[in-house]
Amino acid sequence: MSQLFGWPRANGQIGIRNHVALIPAMPYAVPVCRRIADQVAGTAVITHLNGRGQAGDDLELTRSALVGVALNPNVAAAVVVGFEPKTTEAIAERIRAGGKAVESVLISGRGSLTAAEQGARAALDLVLKASRVERVPFGPGDLVIGAECGGSDATSGLASNPSVGAAMDRIVEAGGIVMFNEVHELIGAEAGLCARAADERVARRIMEITQYAVDEAFAAGVDIADTNPAPDNIAGGITTLEEKSLGAVAKGGTSVIRGVLEFGQSAPGPGLYIQNAPPPAPESIASMVASGAHIVVFTTGKGNPAGSPVTPIIKVSANPESVETMPENIDLDLSAVLLGGATIADGGRLVWDEIMTVASGGLTRAEVLGHDEFNIPRIGPVL
């Protein structure tokens, strides 16, 4: 493996990308951020629709997720765009406290065009400064990797997820951090996960988050077993919720589970973690990005184009039909594992090599195509 080089951050982390994040404090600011991005290369818009009509834990979830994205090691600095000072600075101050350079831009009293001009000038300076930071060597043990699946089918559980899991075990062995979430896709696999928990507290928390997901669905009049697997999962050969879950958790590997993280929460140390986040890709990926993931490895059987604004998403598929029909969205073809020409260990080595390539600066297809989906869930009423 060739030496990896990345951008050093003030908190000791290393970035594999060097974005200046444009963070709207509320939906009004999204068009302004887009105008800034049109003018200044090297920026990334964190598009979302939250920040208004929220209070309490709901508002805190939004703000902590946005701060988490700004503090992701792939982000060099941030520009926060908001309507008025109080809500804008509530985000900017926390980013500043985390050691990142940040500028604030207000729309109120200026208008969208003037705010965009001020934001573009601020972003220009930040991008230029970030580009002059000398890169330093780092190793696989410095990486934070997320494991994700979407559009799953029988090939996911049989080939691509276990192959990714083999690579995730290597990341953990190297001293890195691995996380996976999608709590609804842990249901039915709890016993095996609890057996791998570092202690009783972690095992208890795994049971708590899965039971809460079941109870929350029932409270909304939904039986998860009736809605999951989804129609595309069933069409791809998955027959039960338990079958889907057992295949899904394979992407996390076989390491000891060190803890359960909340949405956007960073891991306290090396190892494998479960994260309490929902299954839709724009939300589950957003949680891992806000938690500091350098890269997310995303397995898909039926195909899924989802990306991220600051974190490269590596798409992996073992379905030969999807590889043929959606080649522009698949980074790594593992169909040989399914068809018998390669083993799970071979697939794990291919995933590992792809992670190292992307960590070295190689672009993913989602990056090149501009897929930058990002969504923060709401947990409270609209006020």
Summary of the structure (lengths in Angstrom):
residues: 383
radius of gyration: 20.3
end to end distance: 53.1
largest distance: 64.8
contacts: 1453
relative contact order: 0.16
helix: 47%
strand: 17%
